[in-house]
Amino acid sequence: MSTKKFDYESLQDADSIKTYLVSLTDSIEKGRIILKSNGEKMVMRVDDLMKFSVQAKKKDGINKLSIKLSWSEIKPVIKDQRSSTMSIES
C-alpha cells in the first residue's frame, strides 16, 4: 500500500483559521476532504466512524491545541468508543 502525505503550516489570524475549520466540517459532512497547497492535492473519503482526539498544553505563556482525526477507508471491526465525551466552550 502506498503512502501519501500532505503537510501545511503557516501563521494565520483567528478568522482565517475559523474559515479553515468551517471548510473542514463542511467537507466531513459531504463525505470527502480535499486538501490543496502549492500544487499538492490530497483527496480523502470520510467514514461515518472516526477517531477524534484533542490535546491542549500551556507552558510559559505558549498555548498549543492539537486536534486529530483518523479513520480507515477500509471498514475494520472497531470497538465503539463513543461513550467518552468532551465539551468545547467559548
MILO-853713 format. One record per residue (C-alpha): residue number from 1; y negated, x negated, z negated. Coordinates in Angstrom, 2 decimals. Example, Ala and Ser with C-alpha at 12.3 -4.5 7.8 and 13.67 -1.06 7.14 Angstrom:
<nodes>
(node 1,(4.50,-12.30,-7.80))
(node 2,(1.06,-13.67,-7.14))
</nodes>
This chain:
<nodes>
(node 1,(0.00,0.00,0.00))
(node 2,(-3.41,-1.39,0.93))
(node 3,(-6.29,-1.74,-1.49))
(node 4,(-9.84,-0.75,-0.60))
(node 5,(-12.77,-1.47,-2.87))
(node 6,(-16.38,-0.26,-2.89))
(node 7,(-18.98,-1.87,-5.16))
(node 8,(-22.61,-0.89,-5.61))
(node 9,(-25.10,-1.87,-8.30))
(node 10,(-28.89,-1.58,-8.44))
(node 11,(-31.80,-0.92,-10.77))
(node 12,(-32.90,2.73,-10.38))
(node 13,(-35.21,5.19,-12.11))
(node 14,(-33.71,8.11,-14.04))
(node 15,(-34.49,10.67,-11.29))
(node 16,(-32.63,8.61,-8.67))
(node 17,(-29.59,8.31,-10.93))
(node 18,(-29.70,12.06,-11.58))
(node 19,(-29.61,12.62,-7.80))
(node 20,(-26.50,10.40,-7.50))
(node 21,(-24.77,12.26,-10.34))
(node 22,(-25.58,15.66,-8.80))
(node 23,(-24.20,14.43,-5.45))
(node 24,(-21.07,13.23,-7.22))
(node 25,(-20.47,16.59,-8.94))
(node 26,(-21.08,18.40,-5.62))
(node 27,(-18.56,16.10,-3.92))
(node 28,(-15.94,16.72,-6.62))
(node 29,(-16.45,20.46,-6.18))
(node 30,(-15.93,20.10,-2.40))
(node 31,(-12.78,18.01,-2.92))
(node 32,(-13.98,14.85,-1.21))
(node 33,(-16.16,11.91,-2.27))
(node 34,(-17.78,9.79,0.45))
(node 35,(-19.41,6.54,-0.68))
(node 36,(-21.65,4.57,1.73))
(node 37,(-23.77,1.43,1.38))
(node 38,(-24.76,-1.41,3.72))
(node 39,(-22.31,-0.40,6.44))
(node 40,(-19.44,0.10,3.98))
(node 41,(-17.82,3.51,3.66))
(node 42,(-15.05,4.88,1.46))
(node 43,(-13.65,8.42,1.53))
(node 44,(-11.56,9.72,-1.36))
(node 45,(-9.78,13.06,-1.66))
(node 46,(-10.28,14.61,-5.09))
(node 47,(-7.36,16.09,-7.02))
(node 48,(-7.52,19.07,-9.36))
(node 49,(-6.46,16.94,-12.34))
(node 50,(-8.49,13.82,-13.07))
(node 51,(-8.60,11.37,-15.96))
(node 52,(-12.12,11.27,-17.46))
(node 53,(-13.25,8.53,-19.84))
(node 54,(-16.62,7.74,-21.38))
(node 55,(-17.62,4.59,-23.24))
(node 56,(-21.01,4.04,-24.88))
(node 57,(-22.37,0.94,-26.56))
(node 58,(-25.65,-0.02,-28.26))
(node 59,(-26.39,-3.63,-29.14))
(node 60,(-29.72,-5.32,-29.85))
(node 61,(-31.74,-2.63,-28.07))
(node 62,(-29.49,-2.64,-24.99))
(node 63,(-27.68,0.62,-24.16))
(node 64,(-24.62,0.91,-21.96))
(node 65,(-22.86,4.06,-20.79))
(node 66,(-19.74,3.83,-18.63))
(node 67,(-18.22,6.90,-17.02))
(node 68,(-14.86,6.50,-15.35))
(node 69,(-12.87,8.97,-13.24))
(node 70,(-9.38,8.25,-11.98))
(node 71,(-6.75,10.29,-10.20))
(node 72,(-3.85,9.94,-7.84))
(node 73,(-3.79,11.25,-4.28))
(node 74,(-0.02,11.39,-4.73))
(node 75,(0.99,14.20,-7.08))
(node 76,(2.52,12.47,-10.13))
(node 77,(4.11,14.21,-13.09))
(node 78,(1.47,13.79,-15.81))
(node 79,(1.41,14.96,-19.39))
(node 80,(-1.55,17.32,-19.87))
(node 81,(-4.16,15.52,-21.98))
(node 82,(-6.89,18.19,-21.78))
(node 83,(-6.60,19.07,-25.47))
(node 84,(-9.14,16.39,-26.39))
(node 85,(-12.78,17.46,-25.97))
(node 86,(-16.17,15.77,-25.84))
(node 87,(-19.70,17.13,-25.51))
(node 88,(-22.80,15.69,-23.84))
(node 89,(-26.11,17.00,-25.14))
(node 90,(-29.77,16.32,-24.40))
</nodes>
